[in-house]
């Protein structure tokens, strides 16, 4: 099975294990910012609806996203989605929203988190490899991320 152009992986550093069953939403925020002289160029607003979502598997990974069935065909084409399958990564600014509060609540009500959700916003330029991986190292009072491979 092939993977989508953007994947993610969550490791629960409190447990030392993958974080399984975390709901994640992915958004296309806007086009790639190319005008370095404009201060407002990065002042982009997140759309209300994600274009896809998924839950992490037993290994804490999302390899494939479930495309929003209400996504119109114009927007789908702009994102490189064809027949509900994400095939091509398009340049732009993206956001993944990880519903971490729900994860910690379901894990153990006594193990509360400071972060009800984590949002990671990143930009995709003309990708040479057509794949971006976004790992999240998660604890109930901290998190860290980086561009994975």
LINZINOR-V273780 format. One record per helix or strand of 2 or more residues. SS is the DSSP state (H for helix, E for strand). FROM is the first residue (numbers start at 1). TO is the last residue. If there is no record, write none. Layout:
# LINZINOR-V273780
SS_FROM_TO / SS_FROM_TO
This chain:
# LINZINOR-V273780
E_6_12 / E_17_18 / E_23_30 / H_39_42 / E_52_55 / E_61_62 / E_66_67 / H_73_79 / E_81_82 / E_85_86 / E_92_98 / H_100_107 / E_118_124 / E_132_139 / E_142_148
